[in-house]
């Protein structure tokens, strides 16, 4: 038996998951310089980067696999989570409070400002419990 002739190798290229792209994107915010957005824009502080990574990790550990993140011109960071018709938005503000928005089909159904970081993580956990995930759909992400 000749393994070279009898064995077939298949390489499948898969797109990198959005949550891992989000993690790398947040790390990239470290390189932002003052004036990064058309002459305006303050780079985010290290604590906000850390909290953004933790929010992304929390969402993914609870089974939400579509996430994204965006820097704000004042140094804030927005982490977004997507599930079916739902959109969750967490903006870590410059005063270290969190602004939370929940939309369904592009209609805002919840908006809160001044949340603590722990309260923001609680919003993700609460949404996980009401979002009807099948028990076997929970994906743990330990890459970070």
C-alpha positions in Angstrom: 0.0 0.0 0.0 1.4 3.3 -1.0 0.2 6.0 1.4 1.0 8.8 -1.1 -1.4 7.3 -3.7 -4.1 6.0 -1.3 -4.4 8.9 1.1 -6.2 12.0 0.1 -5.5 15.3 1.9 -8.1 17.9 2.0 -7.4 21.4 3.2 -10.3 23.5 4.1 -9.9 27.2 4.5 -12.3 28.7 7.0 -12.8 32.3 7.8 -11.6 33.4 11.2 -14.5 33.7 13.6 -15.7 37.2 14.3 -15.1 37.0 18.0 -11.4 36.3 17.4 -11.3 39.1 14.9 -12.8 41.3 17.6 -10.2 40.4 20.1 -7.4 41.2 17.6 -9.2 44.4 16.6 -9.3 45.6 20.2 -5.6 44.8 20.6 -5.0 47.0 17.5 -6.6 50.0 19.3 -3.4 50.1 21.3 -1.6 51.6 18.3 -4.0 54.5 17.9 -2.3 57.9 18.3 -3.7 61.2 19.3 -5.5 62.6 16.3 -6.2 59.2 14.8 -9.6 60.2 13.4 -9.1 63.0 10.9 -7.0 65.1 13.4 -9.3 64.3 16.3 -9.4 61.2 18.4 -7.9 60.2 21.7 -6.4 56.6 22.1 -8.3 54.5 24.7 -6.7 53.9 28.0 -5.3 50.4 28.8 -8.1 49.8 31.4 -10.7 50.3 28.6 -8.9 47.9 26.3 -8.8 45.3 29.1 -12.5 45.7 29.8 -13.4 45.5 26.1 -11.6 42.3 25.8 -13.3 40.9 28.9 -16.8 41.9 27.6 -16.0 40.2 24.3 -14.8 37.1 26.1 -17.9 37.1 28.4 -20.2 37.2 25.4 -18.3 34.4 23.6 -18.1 32.2 26.7 -21.9 32.5 26.9 -22.3 31.4 23.3 -22.5 34.6 21.3 -20.2 34.1 18.4 -20.8 37.3 16.4 -19.1 40.3 18.0 -17.3 43.5 17.0 -15.6 46.5 18.5 -15.1 50.1 17.6 -12.9 52.9 19.1 -14.6 56.2 19.9 -13.0 59.6 19.3 -13.0 60.5 23.0 -11.2 57.3 24.0 -14.3 55.2 24.6 -14.7 51.7 23.2 -17.9 50.1 21.9 -18.3 46.3 22.0 -21.2 44.9 20.0 -22.9 41.5 20.2 -25.2 40.0 17.6 -27.7 37.1 17.9 -30.4 36.5 15.4 -32.6 39.7 15.4 -30.8 41.1 18.5 -28.1 43.7 18.7 -26.4 44.5 22.1 -24.1 47.5 22.3 -21.8 48.2 25.3 -19.9 51.5 25.2 -17.2 51.7 27.9 -17.2 55.5 28.5 -14.2 57.6 29.4 -15.5 57.8 33.0 -15.5 54.0 33.1 -19.3 53.6 33.2 -21.0 51.6 30.5 -23.8 52.7 28.2 -26.0 49.7 27.1 -28.4 49.5 24.2 -30.5 46.5 23.1 -32.2 46.5 19.8 -34.5 44.0 18.1 -34.9 44.3 14.3 -33.2 47.7 14.5 -35.7 49.0 17.1 -34.3 50.1 20.4 -36.0 48.3 23.3 -33.6 49.1 26.1 -31.2 51.9 26.8 -29.2 52.5 30.0 -26.4 54.8 31.0 -24.1 54.8 34.0 -23.8 51.0 34.4 -20.9 49.6 36.2 -18.7 47.1 34.3 -20.1 44.3 36.4 -23.7 45.4 35.6 -22.8 45.4 31.9 -21.5 41.8 32.1 -24.8 41.0 33.9 -26.7 42.3 30.9 -24.9 39.8 28.7 -25.6 36.9 31.2 -29.3 37.9 31.5 -29.7 38.1 27.7 -28.2 34.6 27.4 -30.9 33.2 29.7 -33.7 34.7 27.7 -32.4 34.1 24.2 -33.4 30.5 24.0 -30.0 29.0 23.2 -30.2 25.2 22.9 -28.1 23.7 25.8 -25.7 22.1 23.3 -25.2 25.5 21.5 -23.0 26.9 24.3 -19.5 27.4 23.1 -16.6 28.0 25.5 -13.8 30.1 24.2 -10.6 29.7 26.1 -8.2 31.0 23.5 -7.6 34.2 25.4 
